């Protein structure tokens, strides 16, 4: 059975939103990496990555998120992740993985799209 990922992009105000669903692992993470690079190349420096439909994430997926953070920081941009706090299939797996690896604090995590695209100025910290 093929492992799949689906990444769709939309714009919400000044934010480019990448909605990710499926599994984020060694085989699929290059798809997200490319979509992040494409968004930045298109001039989007305010990026939301919606991970609420990702039901599995391994270290390569986490690596893509950290690389996206680094890329957005290099452009003086903003990166926000949508990760619901609870629920069996609604992104809580990614939340647990980031927490277990001690990297969740590196990200500006929001519970939903409205919160993620709110007009607050919050440049990424070191």
Secondary structure, DSSP 8 states (H G I E B T S, - for coil): ----EEEEEEEETTEEEEEEEEEESTTTHHHHHHHHHHHHHTT--EEEEEEEEEEEE-HHHHHHHHHHHHHHHHTT-EEEEE--SS-SSSSHHHHHHHHHTT-GGGSEEESSHHHHTS--------
